[in-house]
Amino acid sequence: MTGTLVPRDDPESMAHAMRAYAESPELCKRHGVEARRTVERRFGMDAMVNAYLGVYDRLLARKTRRIRT
């Protein structure tokens, strides 16, 4: 888990969530570590390179199909 979801327009739930973080440094650290892992996995260098390779592969496949026909 990377955070705490609260209903929108519910300040009491938001206050409870914020209080839980204020009272629990371990919870803050755990959620922070997981959030960073998620961001690095989805948006880090490896993810970016793989996304570009996917684009190039699709474009090359499209070009190759056009040449054959």
C-alpha positions in Angstrom: 0.0 0.0 0.0 1.3 3.4 -0.9 -1.1 5.7 0.9 -4.5 6.1 2.5 -7.6 6.7 0.4 -10.3 8.8 1.9 -13.7 9.7 0.5 -13.8 13.1 -1.2 -15.5 15.8 0.6 -15.0 14.1 3.9 -12.7 16.3 6.0 -13.1 14.0 9.1 -11.8 11.0 7.2 -8.9 13.1 5.9 -8.1 14.3 9.5 -8.1 10.7 10.7 -5.7 9.6 7.9 -3.4 12.6 8.6 -3.5 11.8 12.3 -2.5 8.2 11.6 0.5 9.4 9.7 1.4 11.9 12.4 1.3 9.3 15.1 3.1 6.6 13.2 6.4 7.3 11.6 6.6 3.6 10.7 3.5 4.0 8.6 4.9 7.1 6.8 8.1 5.2 6.0 6.4 2.1 4.8 4.0 4.0 2.5 6.9 6.2 1.3 9.1 3.2 0.5 6.2 1.5 -1.4 5.3 4.7 -3.3 8.9 5.2 -4.4 9.1 1.6 -5.6 5.9 2.0 -7.6 7.1 5.3 -9.2 10.5 3.8 -10.1 8.9 0.7 -11.5 6.3 2.6 -13.6 8.4 5.7 -14.6 12.1 4.8 -14.0 14.7 4.4 -16.6 14.0 0.7 -17.3 10.3 1.5 -17.8 11.1 4.3 -20.1 13.5 2.3 -22.2 11.1 -0.6 -22.5 8.3 1.8 -23.5 10.5 3.3 -26.3 11.5 -0.2 -27.4 7.8 -1.1 -27.7 7.2 2.0 -29.8 10.1 1.2 -32.1 9.1 -2.5 -32.4 5.5 -1.5 -33.4 6.7 1.0 -35.9 9.2 -1.5 -37.4 6.5 -4.2 -37.6 4.1 -1.8 -39.4 6.8 -0.8 -41.8 7.8 -4.4 -42.4 4.1 -5.3 -43.2 3.9 -2.5 -45.7 7.1 -3.6 -47.5 5.8 -7.2 -47.9 2.5 -6.1 -49.4 
